[in-house]
Amino acid sequence: MTYHSFKKYIYKLDPEHAHEITESIARNLGDYLPFLLFFVRAYYKKTNCRLSQNILGIEFENPVGLGAGFDKNATMIKALEAVGFGYVEVGTVTPKPQPGNPKPRLFRFPEYNSLQNAMGFNNEGVRFFKQRLKEIYPYKIPIGANIGKNKVTPEDKAIEDYKILVDEVKDISDYIVVNISSPNTPGLRDLQNEKFINELFSMAKEKTSKPVFLKIAPDMSSDDALLLCKSAINSRADGIIATNTTIDYKVLPNAKDFGGVSGRVLKEKSFLLFKEIAKEFYGKTTLISVGGIDSGDEAYKRIKAGASLVQVLSALIFEGPYLVSHINNRMLELMKRDGFNTISQAVGADL
Ligand SMILES: Cc1cc2nc3c(=O)[nH]c(=O)nc-3n(C[C@H](O)[C@H](O)[C@H](O)COP(=O)(O)O)c2cc1C
C-alpha cells in the first residue's frame, strides 16, 4: 500500500490525531521493535557518499533534515533516521511542560499541500526531552535541539528560559536552534530585536562550543531580516535557519486568522527571504533553508542559492516518508547534470 492510497484514510482523521498515531507508531518501533527498523531502513534509506558533508565539525550523510515541530519531544528519532533523514531537529522544547494552545490548532489544506498551525509549543518540557535524548545521544545522524521560552515567561525574563535550555540541551544534541520566530507564543517574535539577540547569543556561546543557530520568521522586510542576522552573527551565532511559518494569510485561500502557514504556499516567500540572506551572508555563516521544500528540484535550488542544508516538514505530511529519498535521488541526478561530484560543490553555486 503506497502512502498516497493510505493518505485518504489518514485524511479522515483530525490532523493532530493523525500525528499522534504516527508518533505512537514511530516511538514504539524505535523503543520496542528496533529490528523492524532494519526493514524500514532497507526500504527507505538510500546512502550515497556524494551527498555527505562536514559542516561545523558535524558529519551529515545527506543534507535533508526534518524541520522542528514534528518531533517535539524527541521520541521518534530512530524511526526518522530509518526513513533516511540526514539529520533531525527536535523540539521546540520549553523549560517546563506546557499544553499549547486550545484545540483545534492544526489544519490541513490538501488542495494547496499546505498546513496552518497554532500549536503553541505543546511539549513535555526539557526534563522529559533530556531523558529521551540521553538514551540515544550521540546517534547515527546529527540531532538539533530547537529551544523556546514558556508561554507564561514574560519577555523581560525570556533570557532566563533560554539559559536553562542551553544548559540542559548542550550535551545531548549536536547543534542548538534558538526559536524566537514562532507566531504562536504571544510576544515571542518581539524578541527578534538586536538587543535580545546580542544578549542571547553571547550567553549561549559562553555556555557551549556547539553550533548555535537563529531561526527567523519570513514576515519581515529583507532589511530587517538582514539586520537581525547580522547582529546574531556578530554575537557569534553559527548560522541562520530561514524560515519559520508565515502569518501572511493572503498566501493561503480560506486561511484561518491565527497560527502560522507552511507548505507549498510558503515556498516562494521563504525562498525570496532566504535568497536575500544568502546574498549577504553566504560564506560568512552557515545557512539552512526551510519553507515549502517538497521536491529534489526545490531542495537543490535552495542549496545552489547558498543553503548547506535543507529541512522539510509539511511536505512530509502530503508526500509521505519516501519524500526524503526522492529528494536525495533527484539531487544526485541534478548534481550529475551540473557536473558536481559532491553536494558541497553545489552549495552556493548560483551565487
Ligand atoms: C505543525 C507544525 C509545528 C511546528 N512547530 C515548530 C516548532 O515547534 N518550532 C519551530 O521552530 N518550527 C516549527 N514549525 C515550523 C517548521 O519547522 C518549518 O519552519 C515551517 O513549517 C516551514 O517548513 P515547511 O513548509 O516545510 O513545513 C512547525 C510547523 C508545523 C507545520
The ligand as an SDF file (V2000), in Angstrom:
LIG
                    3D

 31 33  0  0  0  0  0  0  0  0999 V2000
    2.5830   21.5590   12.8960 C   0  0  0  0  0  0  0  0  0  0  0  0
    3.8250   22.3850   12.8620 C   0  0  0  0  0  0  0  0  0  0  0  0
    4.5020   22.6160   14.0400 C   0  0  0  0  0  0  0  0  0  0  0  0
    5.6620   23.3750   14.0280 C   0  0  0  0  0  0  0  0  0  0  0  0
    6.3330   23.5740   15.1940 N   0  0  0  0  0  0  0  0  0  0  0  0
    7.5120   24.2310   15.1790 C   0  0  0  0  0  0  0  0  0  0  0  0
    8.2620   24.3620   16.3550 C   0  0  0  0  0  0  0  0  0  0  0  0
    7.8970   23.8670   17.4110 O   0  0  0  0  0  0  0  0  0  0  0  0
    9.4290   25.0600   16.2890 N   0  0  0  0  0  0  0  0  0  0  0  0
    9.8990   25.6080   15.1200 C   0  0  0  0  0  0  0  0  0  0  0  0
   10.9750   26.1960   15.1110 O   0  0  0  0  0  0  0  0  0  0  0  0
    9.1990   25.4840   13.9770 N   0  0  0  0  0  0  0  0  0  0  0  0
    8.0270   24.8150   13.9870 C   0  0  0  0  0  0  0  0  0  0  0  0
    7.3240   24.6740   12.8180 N   0  0  0  0  0  0  0  0  0  0  0  0
    7.8600   25.3070   11.5870 C   0  0  0  0  0  0  0  0  0  0  0  0
    8.6400   24.3050   10.7320 C   0  0  0  0  0  0  0  0  0  0  0  0
    9.7880   23.8170   11.3850 O   0  0  0  0  0  0  0  0  0  0  0  0
    9.0680   24.9670    9.4070 C   0  0  0  0  0  0  0  0  0  0  0  0
    9.9380   26.0520    9.6840 O   0  0  0  0  0  0  0  0  0  0  0  0
    7.8700   25.5050    8.6360 C   0  0  0  0  0  0  0  0  0  0  0  0
    6.7760   24.6240    8.7330 O   0  0  0  0  0  0  0  0  0  0  0  0
    8.2060   25.6950    7.1480 C   0  0  0  0  0  0  0  0  0  0  0  0
    8.5820   24.4770    6.5530 O   0  0  0  0  0  0  0  0  0  0  0  0
    7.5580   23.5590    5.6880 P   0  0  0  0  0  0  0  0  0  0  0  0
    6.8970   24.4760    4.7080 O   0  0  0  0  0  0  0  0  0  0  0  0
    8.4370   22.5180    5.0650 O   0  0  0  0  0  0  0  0  0  0  0  0
    6.5880   22.9870    6.6590 O   0  0  0  0  0  0  0  0  0  0  0  0
    6.1480   23.9350   12.8150 C   0  0  0  0  0  0  0  0  0  0  0  0
    5.4490   23.6990   11.6260 C   0  0  0  0  0  0  0  0  0  0  0  0
    4.3010   22.9220   11.6350 C   0  0  0  0  0  0  0  0  0  0  0  0
    3.5700   22.6890   10.3500 C   0  0  0  0  0  0  0  0  0  0  0  0
  1  2  1  0
  2  3  1  0
  2 30  2  0
  3  4  2  0
  4  5  1  0
  4 28  1  0
  5  6  2  0
  6  7  1  0
  6 13  1  0
  7  8  2  0
  7  9  1  0
  9 10  1  0
 10 11  2  0
 10 12  1  0
 12 13  2  0
 13 14  1  0
 14 15  1  0
 14 28  1  0
 15 16  1  0
 16 17  1  0
 16 18  1  0
 18 19  1  0
 18 20  1  0
 20 21  1  0
 20 22  1  0
 22 23  1  0
 23 24  1  0
 24 25  2  0
 24 26  1  0
 24 27  1  0
 28 29  2  0
 29 30  1  0
 30 31  1  0
M  END
$$$$
